[in-house]
Amino acid sequence: MKELLAIQLGLKAPKGQYNSFGKYKYRSCEDILEAVKPLLGEHSCTLTIQDEMVQVGERYYVRATVTLKNNDGESVSTTAFAREAERKTGMDESQITGTASSYARKYALNGLFCIDDTKDADSDINGKAPDTNSSKQGAPDPIATAQPIQPKPKKRVTMDMLEDDIKCDCLLDWGYKLWTTSGYDENFDMGARLLKSYDAEPDVVKRYVALFNSYKVARMAPTNK
């Protein structure tokens, strides 16, 4: 389709928008349409854009299809997708869909007219710039600078603690509450639950489980009045 080649070569779509947060210029869907309209008239072509909502998994996408058609009935189309945000501060549902539509249309036009636009989600709606630009603007990379989270050390249970009446009763009462919370599950693994919350040697775990089983039976036994 020779008209498409002529339009691609002749199209000049300046970056007419400015991101005040990231301090860079970018072009919008409207900028591209404004620039291409004179060329459409010059080459007797029509340009149509159609949006369609598409569900992928649990998310919704806007699929934009841009079609260029000449007087001979020849046509060529490109398609692009943009996902709706689940929510965006300060925007109602119609605005969220409209934003996704603008992105999808813009990148469909980029594909049709061979426009190189490396910035994605580039408008500064709500004063926020995309996270992917932070390193380009000299801001520290949150992934690179993040400090690893050190796990909190577990309190150690020793055999001496099990031989101490007060400390042992506290541990047994703790285990009994876990068991009752589980709905008195017959498959409740007290040894595994102890190691999940505490640090203990195998012999200590074995001793604690034996004490717990006896304690459990005593707690469940009927009280004589």
N, C-alpha and C positions, 0 to 999 in steps of 0.2 A: 504494500500500500504506500505509494509514493508520497501522498499528502502527510502521512505520519512522519516520514523521514524529514520532510521540509519543515514541519512544525517543531520537531525535536531540535533541528539545527537552528531554527530561528527564535526559539523560545528563550526569553531572558526573564527569569522570575527572581527579582531581588528579594533579599531578606528584609521585609518591611516591619517585622515585629522585634521587640527588645525585651529580653529577660532581665529585669532589674536586680534579681537576686544573683544569678550567675554572671551578669554583665556580658551577655553576648547577644548577637542578633540571630534571628531565625525566620524562616518563611512559613506562613500558614496556608491552609487549603484555599482561603480567600485570595491570598497573594498569587497563588498559581493560577486560579481561575481568571483573575483580573488580567494577568499577563497573557493568557492563552486566547482570550476572546477575540482580539484583533486578528490573530493568525487563523482562527477558525473561519472568520469572514473572508479573509484573503484567499483561503484554499477551499471555500465552499463546503465546510465540514460541520457536523453537529457533534456535540459532546453531551452525553447523558450520564448521570450518576444515580445509582440505585442502591438503597440500603436494605439489608435483610437481617433479622435477628436469628442467631443460630445458637442452640444449646450444645455445649460440649461438657459432658460430665454434669457437674452441678453449677457451672458458670455459664453466663450468657455473653456472646460475642456479637459485635456488629460487623457484618460482612458487606463491604462496599465494593460495588462493581462499576468501573468507569468504562464507557464504550465510546469510541470515536468512529463516526460513519461518514463516508463521502457521498457525492451525488450519484455514483454508480451503484450504491447499495453495499459496497464493501465496508467491512467493519472489523475492528480489533478491540479486545477488551482485556482489562487487567483487574485483579481482585486483591483486596487486602483486608485483614481482620484487626479489630481492636476490642479488648475485653472491657466490659463494664466493671467499674470499681464497686465493691460491695457497699461502700459508703464513702462520702467525701464531705469533710466539714464545710458547712455553709452552702451546700448544693442540694437541691431536691432531686428526685428520681429522674425527672425529665432532663435536667441539666447534666446528670451523670451520663445518660444515654446520648445526649447531644455531644458531649465531649468525646465519647468513644467514637461516635459517627465522624466527627471532624478528623480525628486521628486516622481512622480507617480510610476515609476519602483522600486525605493528604498522601498517604503512602501508596494508594492505588494510582493516584495521579503521578507520583514520583516514578512508579514503575512504568507507566505508559509513556511518559515523556523523557525518561532517562535522566531524572533529576537526582543528583547526589545530595542527600541530606543525612548527615551522620548523627544528628541530634534527635533523640527520641523523647516523647512526652515533654516537649520543650517549653511550653508556655508556663508562666509563673502564677498559675491559678492558686489563690490563697497565699501567695507570697512564698511558695515552696519550690525549690529547684529539685530536679531529679537527683537521687542519691549517686547515680553513676558519674555525675560531673564534679563531685566534691574533690576527688583527687586531682582533676584537671585544673581546678581553681586554686590549688595550693593548700586546701584544707586537709587535715590529717585523715588518713584512711582508717575508719573505725575498726575494720577487720585487722589491719596490720598493727594498730596501736592498742587493741584490746588486751587486757591482762587476763591470763587463764584463771578461771575460778577454782580455787583450791578447796577440795572437799573438807568439810569439818571433821576432825578426827573423832572417832567413836570412843565413847567411854568404855573402859576395860572392866570386864567382870572376871574376878579371880576366885579361886577355891576358898580363900580366906573370907571373902564376902559371903559365900554360901554358908560358911560356918558361923557367921555373925547373925544372930537371931533377927535383929532389927532390919539389917540390910537384906537378908534373905527373904523376910516377910514382904518387904517392899517390892522386891523383884518378882516374887510369886503372885502378889496381888496385881502387879502390872501385867503379867502373863495371863492371869485369869480374866482381866477386863478385855484383853485382846480376844480371848477365846469366846467370851460371851458376845462380844461385838460381831464375831463371825457367825453367830447363830448356833453356837455349840456344835460346830462342824466336826464330824467324827474324823475327818482327814486332816484336821488342823495340825500343822507341823510346828511345834513349839521351838524346836531346836533351830529351825530356819528363821523363825521370827526373832529369836534372840540374836542371831548373827546379823540380821538385817539392821538392828538398832544398836547392838553392842559388839565389842571385840572380845573374843573368848577362845581359849584353847579347846581342842576337841574333848578332853577329859572333863573340863568344866561344863561344856555344853551337855554332855552325857549325864553328868550329875544333876544339873539343873532340870533336865527333862524328867528324870526320875522323881525329883522332889516335887516338880509341878504336877505330875500325874497323881501323886499321893495327896497333894494339896487340893487338887480338883475334886477328887473323890470325897475328901473331907468337907469341902464347901457344899457339895451337892447332896450330902447325906441329910436325911430329915432330922429335925431337932426335937428331942423328947421334952415334953412339957410336964 
